[in-house]
Amino acid sequence: QRGRLPQTTNPEGFAMNHECFILMDSRTPLEVESRLLPEVLQCLINHILFHRALGGVVIPKDMVLLDDLFYVRCDDAKMEKQVRESSETAANALKKKEAGGKVTLTFYEKGMWGDKVPWEEWVMHFVVRTEPSFGHREEMLRRKELETRVKELMWLVLKIVSAHRE
């Protein structure tokens, strides 16, 4: 699936123009150490939000994850608080599931009757690694592997956004 756009689906019950981008499916989940999960979620969610920001002025703020993974997020205190709280809630829920799980970021618009109508969805599957690494060397290998995979996912988000610009 590397280098290709993820599959798009239209789940039952959603509007016909609803698109679903599956960044990591259940066969290829992102493995993340328990303690790093909130930060990884914040990175990916902020990355998607920054590149999907529609209208208005978006002020970028540089961020860093791990040692060598840089990304930008929208410099908005309210949005940052919401992303941080949502990431922590999702991380706590994922940590309780042995088999891992998924996190979905959904964009809504107001429908004709004031209801929330989804127009785009981003799905990410995770497996939480709880066992400790065996020494410094394994720890560094795991971090490099995670960093590489997150960078690939960030590039995938850019490809998707570029391909679906309206």
N, C-alpha and C positions, 0 to 999 in steps of 0.2 A: 504494500500500500504506500510505500515511500515514494515521494515525488508525484503522486497522483492526488487529485482532489478526492476527499472522502465522499462516501455515498450520501445522497440526499434522499430523504424520505418524506412522506406526508402522512403522519400518524392519523388514525381514525379520529374523527371529532374535531380536527383542526381545520381552519379555513383553507381553501384551495391554494392560496398563495403562500402558505406556511412552508418554510424550508427548514430542514434539519441537517446540520453538519456534524458528523460523527468523527471527532478528532482521534479518539482512541476507542476501539470497540472492546467488547468483553474478551475477545481472543488475543488482543494485544494491549492490555491495560498498562498504564504507567505505574511502575513500582516505585514507591516513595517511602522513605523511612518515616515513622510515625512523627518524630519531632520536626521534620521538615515539611510535612504535609500542608499546614496552614500557609506557609510562605510560598510553596509551589502553586497552590490554588490561587493565592493573591496575584502571583505573577501572571498566570494564564488568564485569569478573569480580567485583570487590568489590561493585559495585552489585547484581548478581544474587544473590550470596551473602548480602548483608545482608538483602535482601527475601525470600529463601527460607529464612532461618534458622528452623529448626523446633525448638521446645522449648528449654529452658535459658534462661539470662539472656544477652541480647545487649547489649553495651555499645558504643554508637556512637562513632566517632571521625571528626571532620570532616577532609576532605581537599580539595585544590584541584588542578585540572588546567588547564593553559594559564593564562590570566589571570583568567577569569571563569566558570569551571565548577566548582561545588562539589558534592561528593558525600560520602556517609558509607560507612564500612566497619566491619566488626566489629573491635573493639579486642582482638585476640588475636594475640600474637607468633608463635605456631606457624602460624596461618592466614595471617598477613601474609607470613611467610617462604615458605610454599608458593605463595601467589598470585604473589609477586615472582619466584620461581624458574620457575614455570610460564609466566608472562608473558614472561620473558626467553627461555626455550626456544622458545616459540611464535613470538615475534618473530624470532628468529634463523632459524627454519625458513621463515617467510613471506618474509624478506628474500632467500632463495635462489631463490624462485620468481618468475619474471618475470610470470607471469599472475596472481599472487596466490594465495590459498588460503583455507581455512577453519579456524576454531578452534572446538572443541566443548567445552562444559562439561557433564559428565554427572554426575547424582546417582545413587548406588547405594544399595541396601539389601542386607542379607544374605539369601540364599535359604535354602531348607529344608536344603540340604546344605552351607551355609557359603560358597557361591559368591556372587559379586557380581551382583546383578540390577539393571539400570538401570530407574529409574522416571521420570526426567525428563532432558531434554537441551536445551541452548541452543546454537544454531548461529549463528556470525558469519562472514561472508565479508569478506576484506580485500584491498585492492590497496595495495602499498607504493610510495609515490612516492619515487623516488631522485633525480630531477633537481632541481637547486636552483631556487629562485624567482628571478625577475628583478627584484630590488630590494625595498625595504622595503614598498612599496604592495602588491605581489603577495603577499608574505609575510603581511601583515596580512589580506588577503582570504582566503587559504588557511586561516589560523588561525580566522577568524570562521566560515568555511564548516564546518570540522571541528567547532568548538565547537557550532554549531547542530545539526549532524547527530548528535553524541554526545548532546546534550540530548534530541533527539527519540527516540533509542534508549532513553535512560533512562526517559522517559515511557512508552514502549512496554512496557518491563519492568514498570513499575508497573501498567499496564492488565492485562497478562497475569496477574501475581500476584494482583491484585484479582479478576479473573474466575475464577481457578482455586483460590480459597481453599476448603479443605475443613473 
